[in-house]
Amino acid sequence: MSTTNRKSTEERREALARQVASLISQGRRVETQSDFQAVLIQGHRVNHLLHLILTLLTLVWGLVWLALVIFGGEKRELVQVDEWGNPTVARL
């Protein structure tokens, strides 16, 4: 790889900002962000206290709670921009 294709710090920041803005428009929110990477979250935390109370009251609700724990909740993604300005998104 040639060093002439490397992007400047500002170009890399702009590439990250574009990628983050695109993901925010798809329903994600920023948890943390630095110059060249960001952690985004999609979904919501499971309210365990509420589901415990509902399970104690109905006993059947425990199945719904279990499904939410397995399939629901928050999903995190790491967005990074490399030296050449290429953004990548990876599940955490």
C-alpha positions as CSV (number, residue, x, y, z in Angstrom):
1,M,0.0,0.0,0.0
2,S,1.2,3.5,-0.8
3,T,1.4,6.2,1.8
4,T,0.2,8.7,-0.8
5,N,-3.4,7.4,-0.5
6,R,-3.6,7.9,3.3
7,K,-6.2,10.4,4.3
8,S,-5.6,13.4,6.5
9,T,-6.9,13.5,10.1
10,E,-9.7,15.8,9.1
11,E,-10.7,13.6,6.1
12,R,-10.9,10.6,8.4
13,R,-13.0,12.5,11.0
14,E,-15.4,13.5,8.2
15,A,-15.6,9.9,7.0
16,L,-16.5,8.8,10.5
17,A,-19.0,11.6,10.9
18,R,-20.7,10.6,7.6
19,Q,-20.9,6.9,8.6
20,V,-22.2,7.7,12.1
21,A,-24.8,10.0,10.7
22,S,-26.0,7.3,8.3
23,L,-26.3,4.8,11.1
24,I,-28.1,7.3,13.4
25,S,-30.7,7.8,10.6
26,Q,-31.3,4.1,10.8
27,G,-32.2,4.2,14.4
28,R,-28.9,3.8,16.3
29,R,-27.6,6.2,18.9
30,V,-24.0,7.1,19.9
31,E,-22.6,5.6,23.1
32,T,-19.0,6.9,22.8
33,Q,-17.0,8.5,20.1
34,S,-13.4,9.5,19.5
35,D,-11.6,10.9,16.5
36,F,-11.6,7.7,14.4
37,Q,-14.0,5.3,16.1
38,A,-17.5,5.3,17.7
39,V,-19.6,2.8,19.5
40,L,-23.3,2.9,18.5
41,I,-26.3,1.1,20.2
42,Q,-29.5,-0.1,18.7
43,G,-32.4,-1.3,20.8
44,H,-33.3,-0.7,24.4
45,R,-32.3,-2.4,27.7
46,V,-34.7,-5.0,29.1
47,N,-36.5,-3.7,32.2
48,H,-35.8,-6.7,34.4
49,L,-37.7,-5.4,37.5
50,L,-40.9,-4.9,35.5
51,H,-40.6,-8.4,33.9
52,L,-39.9,-10.0,37.3
53,I,-43.1,-8.4,38.8
54,L,-45.1,-9.5,35.7
55,T,-43.7,-13.0,36.0
56,L,-44.5,-13.3,39.7
57,L,-48.1,-12.1,39.0
58,T,-48.8,-14.3,35.9
59,L,-46.1,-17.0,35.9
60,V,-46.5,-17.2,32.1
61,W,-44.8,-13.9,31.5
62,G,-41.4,-15.6,32.3
63,L,-41.5,-17.0,28.7
64,V,-41.8,-13.5,27.3
65,W,-39.1,-12.3,29.6
66,L,-36.8,-15.1,28.5
67,A,-37.4,-14.3,24.8
68,L,-36.6,-10.6,25.4
69,V,-33.3,-11.5,27.1
70,I,-32.3,-13.8,24.3
71,F,-33.5,-11.8,21.3
72,G,-34.1,-8.3,22.5
73,G,-32.0,-5.7,24.4
74,E,-29.2,-3.5,23.2
75,K,-26.9,-4.4,20.3
76,R,-23.6,-2.5,20.0
77,E,-21.5,-1.8,16.9
78,L,-18.0,-0.4,16.6
79,V,-17.5,2.0,13.7
80,Q,-13.9,2.7,12.7
81,V,-12.1,4.6,10.0
82,D,-8.7,3.4,8.9
83,E,-5.7,5.4,7.6
84,W,-7.1,5.3,4.1
85,G,-10.5,6.7,5.1
86,N,-12.4,3.4,4.8
87,P,-15.2,3.0,7.4
88,T,-15.9,-0.5,8.9
89,V,-18.8,-1.5,11.1
90,A,-18.4,-4.6,13.4
91,R,-20.8,-6.0,16.0
92,L,-19.5,-6.1,19.5
